[in-house]
Amino acid sequence: MKILKKKHKLCLICMEEHEVQTVEIEESDINEELSFLAVYEYCDRADELLETEEMIRKNSDSLKASRQSK
Ligand SMILES: [Zn+2]
């Protein structure tokens, strides 16, 4: 997991204000035998990842790009 940035804001995971990290994770799809980099927000208090709508779109584009380059 690679940290792209940190921002103090309202965390949508624990619903408290603190430093929320934006992280990049390598996702792999075993069935399709491909991997791509997905971006998430990470709450270190709850140890949970969150995908915002913008990230869902971006991650789905990365998956499609990874399919096409196969
Ligand atoms: Zn949080």
N, CA, C, O and the ligand as a Tripos MOL2 file, in Angstrom:
@<TRIPOS>MOLECULE
protein
  281   279    71     0     0
PROTEIN
NO_CHARGES

@<TRIPOS>ATOM
      1 N           0.8420   -1.1950    0.0000 N.3       1 MET1
      2 CA          0.0000    0.0000    0.0000 C.3       1 MET1
      3 C           0.8790    1.2480    0.0000 C.2       1 MET1
      4 O           1.7390    1.4160    0.8650 O.2       1 MET1
      5 N           0.6520    2.1130   -0.9750 N.am      2 LYS2
      6 CA          1.4560    3.3280   -1.0950 C.3       2 LYS2
      7 C           0.5980    4.5500   -0.7610 C.2       2 LYS2
      8 O          -0.5120    4.6890   -1.2740 O.2       2 LYS2
      9 N           1.1080    5.4260    0.0920 N.am      3 ILE3
     10 CA          0.3450    6.6220    0.4640 C.3       3 ILE3
     11 C           0.5850    7.7240   -0.5600 C.2       3 ILE3
     12 O           1.7220    8.1390   -0.7820 O.2       3 ILE3
     13 N          -0.4810    8.1890   -1.1750 N.am      4 LEU4
     14 CA         -0.3620    9.2450   -2.1780 C.3       4 LEU4
     15 C          -0.4570   10.6140   -1.5280 C.2       4 LEU4
     16 O           0.3120   11.5160   -1.8610 O.2       4 LEU4
     17 N          -1.3980   10.7750   -0.5990 N.am      5 LYS5
     18 CA         -1.5010   12.0490    0.1180 C.3       5 LYS5
     19 C          -2.2600   11.8790    1.4180 C.2       5 LYS5
     20 O          -2.9240   10.8680    1.6480 O.2       5 LYS5
     21 N          -2.1460   12.9000    2.2680 N.am      6 LYS6
     22 CA         -2.8580   12.8940    3.5460 C.3       6 LYS6
     23 C          -3.5930   14.2120    3.6740 C.2       6 LYS6
     24 O          -3.0620   15.2630    3.3140 O.2       6 LYS6
     25 N          -4.8040   14.1620    4.1840 N.am      7 LYS7
     26 CA         -5.5560   15.4010    4.3250 C.3       7 LYS7
     27 C          -6.4110   15.3400    5.5810 C.2       7 LYS7
     28 O          -7.0820   14.3430    5.8510 O.2       7 LYS7
     29 N          -6.3730   16.4200    6.3360 N.am      8 HIS8
     30 CA         -7.2060   16.5040    7.5380 C.3       8 HIS8
     31 C          -8.6160   16.8790    7.1060 C.2       8 HIS8
     32 O          -8.8340   17.9800    6.6020 O.2       8 HIS8
     33 N          -9.5530   15.9990    7.2910 N.am      9 LYS9
     34 CA        -10.9350   16.2640    6.8770 C.3       9 LYS9
     35 C         -11.8800   15.3120    7.5780 C.2       9 LYS9
     36 O         -11.4590   14.4550    8.3540 O.2       9 LYS9
     37 N         -13.1640   15.4730    7.2960 N.am     10 LEU10
     38 CA        -14.1450   14.5710    7.8790 C.3      10 LEU10
     39 C         -13.9910   13.2020    7.2170 C.2      10 LEU10
     40 O         -14.1440   13.0570    6.0040 O.2      10 LEU10
     41 N         -13.6910   12.2230    8.0320 N.am     11 CYS11
     42 CA        -13.5090   10.8650    7.5240 C.3      11 CYS11
     43 C         -14.8760   10.2100    7.3850 C.2      11 CYS11
     44 O         -15.6580   10.1650    8.3360 O.2      11 CYS11
     45 N         -15.1540    9.7020    6.1870 N.am     12 LEU12
     46 CA        -16.4760    9.1020    5.9350 C.3      12 LEU12
     47 C         -16.5710    7.6740    6.4570 C.2      12 LEU12
     48 O         -17.6320    7.0540    6.3880 O.2      12 LEU12
     49 N         -15.4760    7.1600    6.9710 N.am     13 ILE13
     50 CA        -15.4950    5.8010    7.5090 C.3      13 ILE13
     51 C         -15.8790    5.8340    8.9910 C.2      13 ILE13
     52 O         -16.7990    5.1320    9.4120 O.2      13 ILE13
     53 N         -15.1710    6.6510    9.7840 N.am     14 CYS14
     54 CA        -15.4880    6.7080   11.2110 C.3      14 CYS14
     55 C         -16.2970    7.9510   11.5780 C.2      14 CYS14
     56 O         -16.6860    8.1290   12.7320 O.2      14 CYS14
     57 N         -16.5520    8.8220   10.5720 N.am     15 MET15
     58 CA        -17.3510   10.0320   10.7600 C.3      15 MET15
     59 C         -16.7540   10.9950   11.7940 C.2      15 MET15
     60 O         -17.4850   11.6820   12.5080 O.2      15 MET15
     61 N         -15.4200   11.0370   11.8640 N.am     16 GLU16
     62 CA        -14.7520   12.0040   12.7170 C.3      16 GLU16
     63 C         -13.7220   12.7420   11.8820 C.2      16 GLU16
     64 O         -13.2850   12.2460   10.8440 O.2      16 GLU16
     65 N         -13.3310   13.9340   12.3370 N.am     17 GLU17
     66 CA        -12.3140   14.6800   11.6080 C.3      17 GLU17
     67 C         -10.9290   14.2180   12.0070 C.2      17 GLU17
     68 O         -10.5760   14.2420   13.1870 O.2      17 GLU17
     69 N         -10.1550   13.8040   11.0440 N.am     18 HIS18
     70 CA         -8.7520   13.4560   11.2860 C.3      18 HIS18
     71 C          -8.0300   13.3840    9.9550 C.2      18 HIS18
     72 O          -8.6170   13.6540    8.9080 O.2      18 HIS18
     73 N          -6.7610   13.0210    9.9950 N.am     19 GLU19
     74 CA         -5.9820   12.9280    8.7750 C.3      19 GLU19
     75 C          -6.3780   11.6630    8.0010 C.2      19 GLU19
     76 O          -6.1830   10.5440    8.4740 O.2      19 GLU19
     77 N          -6.9280   11.8610    6.8240 N.am     20 VAL20
     78 CA         -7.3480   10.7280    5.9960 C.3      20 VAL20
     79 C          -6.3230   10.5460    4.8840 C.2      20 VAL20
     80 O          -5.9330   11.5080    4.2220 O.2      20 VAL20
     81 N          -5.9000    9.3250    4.6910 N.am     21 GLN21
     82 CA         -4.8920    9.0480    3.6730 C.3      21 GLN21
     83 C          -5.5400    8.6140    2.3640 C.2      21 GLN21
     84 O          -6.5610    7.9260    2.3480 O.2      21 GLN21
     85 N          -4.9180    9.0350    1.2730 N.am     22 THR22
     86 CA         -5.3160    8.5140   -0.0330 C.3      22 THR22
     87 C          -4.2350    7.5220   -0.4190 C.2      22 THR22
     88 O          -3.0590    7.8760   -0.4950 O.2      22 THR22
     89 N          -4.6260    6.2930   -0.6610 N.am     23 VAL23
     90 CA         -3.6320    5.2500   -0.9020 C.3      23 VAL23
     91 C          -3.8440    4.5520   -2.2450 C.2      23 VAL23
     92 O          -4.9370    4.5590   -2.8110 O.2      23 VAL23
     93 N          -2.7830    3.9660   -2.7190 N.am     24 GLU24
     94 CA         -2.7990    3.2290   -3.9760 C.3      24 GLU24
     95 C          -2.4960    1.7730   -3.6530 C.2      24 GLU24
     96 O          -1.5150    1.4750   -2.9700 O.2      24 GLU24
     97 N          -3.3220    0.8820   -4.1340 N.am     25 ILE25
     98 CA         -3.1440   -0.5380   -3.8440 C.3      25 ILE25
     99 C          -3.1800   -1.3230   -5.1480 C.2      25 ILE25
    100 O          -3.9810   -1.0440   -6.0400 O.2      25 ILE25
    101 N          -2.3040   -2.3000   -5.2370 N.am     26 GLU26
    102 CA         -2.3300   -3.1320   -6.4350 C.3      26 GLU26
    103 C          -3.3950   -4.2020   -6.2650 C.2      26 GLU26
    104 O          -3.2990   -5.0650   -5.3920 O.2      26 GLU26
    105 N          -4.3950   -4.1340   -7.1010 N.am     27 GLU27
    106 CA         -5.4800   -5.1120   -7.0720 C.3      27 GLU27
    107 C          -5.2170   -6.1240   -8.1610 C.2      27 GLU27
    108 O          -4.7440   -5.7810   -9.2450 O.2      27 GLU27
    109 N          -5.5260   -7.3760   -7.8650 N.am     28 SER28
    110 CA         -5.3730   -8.3460   -8.9370 C.3      28 SER28
    111 C          -6.6290   -9.1820   -9.0570 C.2      28 SER28
    112 O          -7.2880   -9.4990   -8.0670 O.2      28 SER28
    113 N          -6.9400   -9.5260  -10.2720 N.am     29 ASP29
    114 CA         -8.0970  -10.3550  -10.5460 C.3      29 ASP29
    115 C          -7.5780  -11.7130  -10.9970 C.2      29 ASP29
    116 O          -7.0480  -11.8590  -12.0990 O.2      29 ASP29
    117 N          -7.7380  -12.6870  -10.1400 N.am     30 ILE30
    118 CA         -7.1910  -14.0180  -10.4070 C.3      30 ILE30
    119 C          -7.8650  -14.6650  -11.6140 C.2      30 ILE30
    120 O          -7.2040  -15.3050  -12.4330 O.2      30 ILE30
    121 N          -9.1730  -14.4960  -11.7190 N.am     31 ASN31
    122 CA         -9.9040  -15.1050  -12.8380 C.3      31 ASN31
    123 C          -9.4360  -14.5680  -14.1840 C.2      31 ASN31
    124 O          -9.2930  -15.3050  -15.1590 O.2      31 ASN31
    125 N          -9.2000  -13.2460  -14.2030 N.am     32 GLU32
    126 CA         -8.8080  -12.6350  -15.4760 C.3      32 GLU32
    127 C          -7.2970  -12.5360  -15.6230 C.2      32 GLU32
    128 O          -6.7930  -12.0980  -16.6570 O.2      32 GLU32
    129 N          -6.5740  -12.9480  -14.5740 N.am     33 GLU33
    130 CA         -5.1180  -12.8940  -14.5900 C.3      33 GLU33
    131 C          -4.5800  -11.5200  -14.9320 C.2      33 GLU33
    132 O          -3.7070  -11.3780  -15.7880 O.2      33 GLU33
    133 N          -5.1070  -10.5080  -14.2580 N.am     34 LEU34
    134 CA         -4.5830   -9.1650  -14.4870 C.3      34 LEU34
    135 C          -4.5080   -8.4110  -13.1710 C.2      34 LEU34
    136 O          -5.1450   -8.7800  -12.1840 O.2      34 LEU34
    137 N          -3.7250   -7.3600  -13.1800 N.am     35 SER35
    138 CA         -3.6190   -6.5330  -11.9830 C.3      35 SER35
    139 C          -3.6070   -5.0670  -12.3940 C.2      35 SER35
    140 O          -3.2000   -4.7230  -13.5030 O.2      35 SER35
    141 N          -4.0500   -4.2240  -11.5020 N.am     36 PHE36
    142 CA         -4.0750   -2.7870  -11.7710 C.3      36 PHE36
    143 C          -3.9690   -2.0380  -10.4490 C.2      36 PHE36
    144 O          -4.1690   -2.6080   -9.3760 O.2      36 PHE36
    145 N          -3.6520   -0.7550  -10.5470 N.am     37 LEU37
    146 CA         -3.5130    0.0540   -9.3420 C.3      37 LEU37
    147 C          -4.8440    0.7450   -9.0360 C.2      37 LEU37
    148 O          -5.3710    1.4930   -9.8590 O.2      37 LEU37
    149 N          -5.3680    0.4890   -7.8620 N.am     38 ALA38
    150 CA         -6.6220    1.0990   -7.4520 C.3      38 ALA38
    151 C          -6.3560    2.1180   -6.3490 C.2      38 ALA38
    152 O          -5.4440    1.9530   -5.5390 O.2      38 ALA38
    153 N          -7.1670    3.1730   -6.3320 N.am     39 VAL39
    154 CA         -6.9870    4.2430   -5.3520 C.3      39 VAL39
    155 C          -8.1520    4.2190   -4.3600 C.2      39 VAL39
    156 O          -9.3110    4.0790   -4.7500 O.2      39 VAL39
    157 N          -7.8280    4.3580   -3.0830 N.am     40 TYR40
    158 CA         -8.8390    4.3630   -2.0250 C.3      40 TYR40
    159 C          -8.5070    5.4230   -0.9870 C.2      40 TYR40
    160 O          -7.3850    5.9270   -0.9290 O.2      40 TYR40
    161 N          -9.5080    5.7560   -0.1640 N.am     41 GLU41
    162 CA         -9.2450    6.5440    1.0330 C.3      41 GLU41
    163 C          -9.0740    5.5420    2.1540 C.2      41 GLU41
    164 O          -9.7800    4.5360    2.2220 O.2      41 GLU41
    165 N          -8.1070    5.8340    3.0520 N.am     42 TYR42
    166 CA         -7.8290    4.9020    4.1240 C.3      42 TYR42
    167 C          -7.9570    5.5800    5.4820 C.2      42 TYR42
    168 O          -7.3740    6.6390    5.7120 O.2      42 TYR42
    169 N          -8.7210    4.9670    6.3790 N.am     43 CYS43
    170 CA         -8.8660    5.4470    7.7460 C.3      43 CYS43
    171 C          -7.9990    4.5700    8.6320 C.2      43 CYS43
    172 O          -8.2590    3.3760    8.7790 O.2      43 CYS43
    173 N          -6.9510    5.1750    9.2320 N.am     44 ASP44
    174 CA         -6.0460    4.3600   10.0550 C.3      44 ASP44
    175 C          -6.6440    4.0870   11.4330 C.2      44 ASP44
    176 O          -6.1180    3.2690   12.1870 O.2      44 ASP44
    177 N          -7.7300    4.7610   11.7600 N.am     45 ARG45
    178 CA         -8.3780    4.4980   13.0460 C.3      45 ARG45
    179 C          -9.2260    3.2370   12.9770 C.2      45 ARG45
    180 O          -9.2050    2.4000   13.8800 O.2      45 ARG45
    181 N          -9.9580    3.1230   11.9040 N.am     46 ALA46
    182 CA        -10.8180    1.9490   11.7420 C.3      46 ALA46
    183 C         -10.1150    0.8460   10.9570 C.2      46 ALA46
    184 O         -10.5940   -0.2860   10.8830 O.2      46 ALA46
    185 N          -8.9490    1.2040   10.3630 N.am     47 ASP47
    186 CA         -8.2300    0.2880    9.4900 C.3      47 ASP47
    187 C          -9.1390   -0.2080    8.3740 C.2      47 ASP47
    188 O          -9.2460   -1.4060    8.1130 O.2      47 ASP47
    189 N          -9.7930    0.7610    7.7210 N.am     48 GLU48
    190 CA        -10.7060    0.4060    6.6290 C.3      48 GLU48
    191 C         -10.4680    1.2830    5.4140 C.2      48 GLU48
    192 O          -9.9930    2.4140    5.5170 O.2      48 GLU48
    193 N         -10.8060    0.7360    4.2750 N.am     49 LEU49
    194 CA        -10.6670    1.4630    3.0210 C.3      49 LEU49
    195 C         -12.0380    1.9180    2.5460 C.2      49 LEU49
    196 O         -13.0500    1.2570    2.7800 O.2      49 LEU49
    197 N         -12.0430    3.0630    1.8720 N.am     50 LEU50
    198 CA        -13.2870    3.5770    1.3220 C.3      50 LEU50
    199 C         -13.0500    3.9950   -0.1210 C.2      50 LEU50
    200 O         -12.0220    4.5880   -0.4460 O.2      50 LEU50
    201 N         -14.0000    3.6830   -0.9730 N.am     51 GLU51
    202 CA        -13.9120    4.0640   -2.3730 C.3      51 GLU51
    203 C         -14.9560    5.1610   -2.6040 C.2      51 GLU51
    204 O         -16.1540    4.8900   -2.5170 O.2      51 GLU51
    205 N         -14.5350    6.3690   -2.8890 N.am     52 THR52
    206 CA        -15.5020    7.4290   -3.1940 C.3      52 THR52
    207 C         -16.0110    7.2260   -4.6190 C.2      52 THR52
    208 O         -15.4540    6.4340   -5.3790 O.2      52 THR52
    209 N         -17.0790    7.9500   -4.9760 N.am     53 GLU53
    210 CA        -17.6290    7.7890   -6.3330 C.3      53 GLU53
    211 C         -16.5950    8.0780   -7.3990 C.2      53 GLU53
    212 O         -16.5230    7.3930   -8.4190 O.2      53 GLU53
    213 N         -15.7840    9.1170   -7.1450 N.am     54 GLU54
    214 CA        -14.7350    9.4800   -8.0910 C.3      54 GLU54
    215 C         -13.7240    8.3370   -8.2200 C.2      54 GLU54
    216 O         -13.2480    8.0340   -9.3140 O.2      54 GLU54
    217 N         -13.4060    7.7110   -7.0860 N.am     55 MET55
    218 CA        -12.4420    6.6080   -7.0950 C.3      55 MET55
    219 C         -13.0130    5.3600   -7.7600 C.2      55 MET55
    220 O         -12.2970    4.6230   -8.4380 O.2      55 MET55
    221 N         -14.3120    5.1330   -7.5580 N.am     56 ILE56
    222 CA        -14.9560    3.9780   -8.2010 C.3      56 ILE56
    223 C         -14.8160    4.1020   -9.7240 C.2      56 ILE56
    224 O         -14.5020    3.1380  -10.4220 O.2      56 ILE56
    225 N         -15.0620    5.3330  -10.2130 N.am     57 ARG57
    226 CA        -14.9410    5.5650  -11.6620 C.3      57 ARG57
    227 C         -13.5110    5.3740  -12.1280 C.2      57 ARG57
    228 O         -13.2530    4.7180  -13.1370 O.2      57 ARG57
    229 N         -12.5790    5.9600  -11.3730 N.am     58 LYS58
    230 CA        -11.1640    5.8910  -11.7350 C.3      58 LYS58
    231 C         -10.6790    4.4390  -11.7060 C.2      58 LYS58
    232 O          -9.9860    3.9930  -12.6210 O.2      58 LYS58
    233 N         -11.0410    3.7140  -10.6630 N.am     59 ASN59
    234 CA        -10.5990    2.3320  -10.5140 C.3      59 ASN59
    235 C         -11.1880    1.4320  -11.5960 C.2      59 ASN59
    236 O         -10.5460    0.4930  -12.0670 O.2      59 ASN59
    237 N         -12.4200    1.7420  -11.9750 N.am     60 SER60
    238 CA        -13.0330    0.9350  -13.0280 C.3      60 SER60
    239 C         -12.3740    1.2190  -14.3760 C.2      60 SER60
    240 O         -12.2530    0.3240  -15.2120 O.2      60 SER60
    241 N         -11.9450    2.4790  -14.5870 N.am     61 ASP61
    242 CA        -11.1970    2.8200  -15.8050 C.3      61 ASP61
    243 C          -9.8440    2.1100  -15.8260 C.2      61 ASP61
    244 O          -9.4070    1.6290  -16.8720 O.2      61 ASP61
    245 N          -9.1810    2.0450  -14.6620 N.am     62 SER62
    246 CA         -7.8830    1.3680  -14.5830 C.3      62 SER62
    247 C          -8.0250   -0.1100  -14.8900 C.2      62 SER62
    248 O          -7.1710   -0.7020  -15.5510 O.2      62 SER62
    249 N          -9.1120   -0.7050  -14.4080 N.am     63 LEU63
    250 CA         -9.3590   -2.1250  -14.6670 C.3      63 LEU63
    251 C          -9.5710   -2.3540  -16.1580 C.2      63 LEU63
    252 O          -9.0320   -3.2990  -16.7340 O.2      63 LEU63
    253 N         -10.3810   -1.4580  -16.7910 N.am     64 LYS64
    254 CA        -10.6290   -1.5940  -18.2210 C.3      64 LYS64
    255 C          -9.3420   -1.4360  -19.0220 C.2      64 LYS64
    256 O          -9.0980   -2.1800  -19.9720 O.2      64 LYS64
    257 N          -8.5100   -0.4500  -18.6280 N.am     65 ALA65
    258 CA         -7.2440   -0.2020  -19.3160 C.3      65 ALA65
    259 C          -6.3340   -1.4160  -19.1930 C.2      65 ALA65
    260 O          -5.6240   -1.7770  -20.1310 O.2      65 ALA65
    261 N          -6.3690   -2.0430  -18.0090 N.am     66 SER66
    262 CA         -5.5270   -3.2010  -17.7960 C.3      66 SER66
    263 C          -6.0050   -4.3950  -18.6230 C.2      66 SER66
    264 O          -5.2030   -5.2220  -19.0560 O.2      66 SER66
    265 N          -7.3320   -4.4770  -18.8380 N.am     67 ARG67
    266 CA         -7.8820   -5.5390  -19.7050 C.3      67 ARG67
    267 C          -7.4230   -5.3420  -21.1440 C.2      67 ARG67
    268 O          -7.0420   -6.2870  -21.8350 O.2      67 ARG67
    269 N          -7.4730   -4.0680  -21.5750 N.am     68 GLN68
    270 CA         -7.1460   -3.7720  -22.9760 C.3      68 GLN68
    271 C          -5.6680   -3.9770  -23.2810 C.2      68 GLN68
    272 O          -5.2980   -4.3230  -24.4030 O.2      68 GLN68
    273 N          -4.8270   -3.7600  -22.2720 N.am     69 SER69
    274 CA         -3.3980   -3.8610  -22.5320 C.3      69 SER69
    275 C          -2.8990   -5.2990  -22.3970 C.2      69 SER69
    276 O          -1.7140   -5.5770  -22.5840 O.2      69 SER69
    277 N          -3.8000   -6.1890  -22.0760 N.am     70 LYS70
    278 CA         -3.4160   -7.5780  -21.8790 C.3      70 LYS70
    279 C          -3.0450   -8.2660  -23.1870 C.2      70 LYS70
    280 O          -2.6980   -9.4470  -23.1860 O.2      70 LYS70
    281 ZN        -11.5730    7.7060   10.1160 Zn       71 ZN71
@<TRIPOS>BOND
     1     1     2 1
     2     2     3 1
     3     3     4 2
     4     3     5 am
     5     5     6 1
     6     6     7 1
     7     7     8 2
     8     7     9 am
     9     9    10 1
    10    10    11 1
    11    11    12 2
    12    11    13 am
    13    13    14 1
    14    14    15 1
    15    15    16 2
    16    15    17 am
    17    17    18 1
    18    18    19 1
    19    19    20 2
    20    19    21 am
    21    21    22 1
    22    22    23 1
    23    23    24 2
    24    23    25 am
    25    25    26 1
    26    26    27 1
    27    27    28 2
    28    27    29 am
    29    29    30 1
    30    30    31 1
    31    31    32 2
    32    31    33 am
    33    33    34 1
    34    34    35 1
    35    35    36 2
    36    35    37 am
    37    37    38 1
    38    38    39 1
    39    39    40 2
    40    39    41 am
    41    41    42 1
    42    42    43 1
    43    43    44 2
    44    43    45 am
    45    45    46 1
    46    46    47 1
    47    47    48 2
    48    47    49 am
    49    49    50 1
    50    50    51 1
    51    51    52 2
    52    51    53 am
    53    53    54 1
    54    54    55 1
    55    55    56 2
    56    55    57 am
    57    57    58 1
    58    58    59 1
    59    59    60 2
    60    59    61 am
    61    61    62 1
    62    62    63 1
    63    63    64 2
    64    63    65 am
    65    65    66 1
    66    66    67 1
    67    67    68 2
    68    67    69 am
    69    69    70 1
    70    70    71 1
    71    71    72 2
    72    71    73 am
    73    73    74 1
    74    74    75 1
    75    75    76 2
    76    75    77 am
    77    77    78 1
    78    78    79 1
    79    79    80 2
    80    79    81 am
    81    81    82 1
    82    82    83 1
    83    83    84 2
    84    83    85 am
    85    85    86 1
    86    86    87 1
    87    87    88 2
    88    87    89 am
    89    89    90 1
    90    90    91 1
    91    91    92 2
    92    91    93 am
    93    93    94 1
    94    94    95 1
    95    95    96 2
    96    95    97 am
    97    97    98 1
    98    98    99 1
    99    99   100 2
   100    99   101 am
   101   101   102 1
   102   102   103 1
   103   103   104 2
   104   103   105 am
   105   105   106 1
   106   106   107 1
   107   107   108 2
   108   107   109 am
   109   109   110 1
   110   110   111 1
   111   111   112 2
   112   111   113 am
   113   113   114 1
   114   114   115 1
   115   115   116 2
   116   115   117 am
   117   117   118 1
   118   118   119 1
   119   119   120 2
   120   119   121 am
   121   121   122 1
   122   122   123 1
   123   123   124 2
   124   123   125 am
   125   125   126 1
   126   126   127 1
   127   127   128 2
   128   127   129 am
   129   129   130 1
   130   130   131 1
   131   131   132 2
   132   131   133 am
   133   133   134 1
   134   134   135 1
   135   135   136 2
   136   135   137 am
   137   137   138 1
   138   138   139 1
   139   139   140 2
   140   139   141 am
   141   141   142 1
   142   142   143 1
   143   143   144 2
   144   143   145 am
   145   145   146 1
   146   146   147 1
   147   147   148 2
   148   147   149 am
   149   149   150 1
   150   150   151 1
   151   151   152 2
   152   151   153 am
   153   153   154 1
   154   154   155 1
   155   155   156 2
   156   155   157 am
   157   157   158 1
   158   158   159 1
   159   159   160 2
   160   159   161 am
   161   161   162 1
   162   162   163 1
   163   163   164 2
   164   163   165 am
   165   165   166 1
   166   166   167 1
   167   167   168 2
   168   167   169 am
   169   169   170 1
   170   170   171 1
   171   171   172 2
   172   171   173 am
   173   173   174 1
   174   174   175 1
   175   175   176 2
   176   175   177 am
   177   177   178 1
   178   178   179 1
   179   179   180 2
   180   179   181 am
   181   181   182 1
   182   182   183 1
   183   183   184 2
   184   183   185 am
   185   185   186 1
   186   186   187 1
   187   187   188 2
   188   187   189 am
   189   189   190 1
   190   190   191 1
   191   191   192 2
   192   191   193 am
   193   193   194 1
   194   194   195 1
   195   195   196 2
   196   195   197 am
   197   197   198 1
   198   198   199 1
   199   199   200 2
   200   199   201 am
   201   201   202 1
   202   202   203 1
   203   203   204 2
   204   203   205 am
   205   205   206 1
   206   206   207 1
   207   207   208 2
   208   207   209 am
   209   209   210 1
   210   210   211 1
   211   211   212 2
   212   211   213 am
   213   213   214 1
   214   214   215 1
   215   215   216 2
   216   215   217 am
   217   217   218 1
   218   218   219 1
   219   219   220 2
   220   219   221 am
   221   221   222 1
   222   222   223 1
   223   223   224 2
   224   223   225 am
   225   225   226 1
   226   226   227 1
   227   227   228 2
   228   227   229 am
   229   229   230 1
   230   230   231 1
   231   231   232 2
   232   231   233 am
   233   233   234 1
   234   234   235 1
   235   235   236 2
   236   235   237 am
   237   237   238 1
   238   238   239 1
   239   239   240 2
   240   239   241 am
   241   241   242 1
   242   242   243 1
   243   243   244 2
   244   243   245 am
   245   245   246 1
   246   246   247 1
   247   247   248 2
   248   247   249 am
   249   249   250 1
   250   250   251 1
   251   251   252 2
   252   251   253 am
   253   253   254 1
   254   254   255 1
   255   255   256 2
   256   255   257 am
   257   257   258 1
   258   258   259 1
   259   259   260 2
   260   259   261 am
   261   261   262 1
   262   262   263 1
   263   263   264 2
   264   263   265 am
   265   265   266 1
   266   266   267 1
   267   267   268 2
   268   267   269 am
   269   269   270 1
   270   270   271 1
   271   271   272 2
   272   271   273 am
   273   273   274 1
   274   274   275 1
   275   275   276 2
   276   275   277 am
   277   277   278 1
   278   278   279 1
   279   279   280 2
@<TRIPOS>SUBSTRUCTURE
     1 MET1         2 RESIDUE 1 A MET
     2 LYS2         6 RESIDUE 1 A LYS
     3 ILE3        10 RESIDUE 1 A ILE
     4 LEU4        14 RESIDUE 1 A LEU
     5 LYS5        18 RESIDUE 1 A LYS
     6 LYS6        22 RESIDUE 1 A LYS
     7 LYS7        26 RESIDUE 1 A LYS
     8 HIS8        30 RESIDUE 1 A HIS
     9 LYS9        34 RESIDUE 1 A LYS
    10 LEU10       38 RESIDUE 1 A LEU
    11 CYS11       42 RESIDUE 1 A CYS
    12 LEU12       46 RESIDUE 1 A LEU
    13 ILE13       50 RESIDUE 1 A ILE
    14 CYS14       54 RESIDUE 1 A CYS
    15 MET15       58 RESIDUE 1 A MET
    16 GLU16       62 RESIDUE 1 A GLU
    17 GLU17       66 RESIDUE 1 A GLU
    18 HIS18       70 RESIDUE 1 A HIS
    19 GLU19       74 RESIDUE 1 A GLU
    20 VAL20       78 RESIDUE 1 A VAL
    21 GLN21       82 RESIDUE 1 A GLN
    22 THR22       86 RESIDUE 1 A THR
    23 VAL23       90 RESIDUE 1 A VAL
    24 GLU24       94 RESIDUE 1 A GLU
    25 ILE25       98 RESIDUE 1 A ILE
    26 GLU26      102 RESIDUE 1 A GLU
    27 GLU27      106 RESIDUE 1 A GLU
    28 SER28      110 RESIDUE 1 A SER
    29 ASP29      114 RESIDUE 1 A ASP
    30 ILE30      118 RESIDUE 1 A ILE
    31 ASN31      122 RESIDUE 1 A ASN
    32 GLU32      126 RESIDUE 1 A GLU
    33 GLU33      130 RESIDUE 1 A GLU
    34 LEU34      134 RESIDUE 1 A LEU
    35 SER35      138 RESIDUE 1 A SER
    36 PHE36      142 RESIDUE 1 A PHE
    37 LEU37      146 RESIDUE 1 A LEU
    38 ALA38      150 RESIDUE 1 A ALA
    39 VAL39      154 RESIDUE 1 A VAL
    40 TYR40      158 RESIDUE 1 A TYR
    41 GLU41      162 RESIDUE 1 A GLU
    42 TYR42      166 RESIDUE 1 A TYR
    43 CYS43      170 RESIDUE 1 A CYS
    44 ASP44      174 RESIDUE 1 A ASP
    45 ARG45      178 RESIDUE 1 A ARG
    46 ALA46      182 RESIDUE 1 A ALA
    47 ASP47      186 RESIDUE 1 A ASP
    48 GLU48      190 RESIDUE 1 A GLU
    49 LEU49      194 RESIDUE 1 A LEU
    50 LEU50      198 RESIDUE 1 A LEU
    51 GLU51      202 RESIDUE 1 A GLU
    52 THR52      206 RESIDUE 1 A THR
    53 GLU53      210 RESIDUE 1 A GLU
    54 GLU54      214 RESIDUE 1 A GLU
    55 MET55      218 RESIDUE 1 A MET
    56 ILE56      222 RESIDUE 1 A ILE
    57 ARG57      226 RESIDUE 1 A ARG
    58 LYS58      230 RESIDUE 1 A LYS
    59 ASN59      234 RESIDUE 1 A ASN
    60 SER60      238 RESIDUE 1 A SER
    61 ASP61      242 RESIDUE 1 A ASP
    62 SER62      246 RESIDUE 1 A SER
    63 LEU63      250 RESIDUE 1 A LEU
    64 LYS64      254 RESIDUE 1 A LYS
    65 ALA65      258 RESIDUE 1 A ALA
    66 SER66      262 RESIDUE 1 A SER
    67 ARG67      266 RESIDUE 1 A ARG
    68 GLN68      270 RESIDUE 1 A GLN
    69 SER69      274 RESIDUE 1 A SER
    70 LYS70      278 RESIDUE 1 A LYS
    71 ZN71       281 GROUP 0 **** ****
